[in-house]
Amino acid sequence: MKRFEELFEELSRKVRDRDPASGTVQRVEEGSHAIGKKMLEEAGEVWMAASCESRQRTAEEISQLLYHIQVMMLACDLTLEDVYRYL
């Protein structure tokens, strides 16, 4: 099981190293517009799962949304500390 910070470090490393096999690198290269569209899609899926599906399905959808949020952070050159500052 990965934690939020561990996932961010793993994704950061892939982006920094420009890992050619990484879907994350590809998404970052597509830019904030494409990432934003995916975030909106995932947010809708979270909402629908929370409204109509199981706790497990909701958790799965939330994990996907968190991933895409981290991809957006990387595309915008934000760190965890940049975001934590506002929590």
Helices and strands as residue ranges (DSSP letters): H 4-17, H 23-30, H 32-52, H 55-75, H 80-84
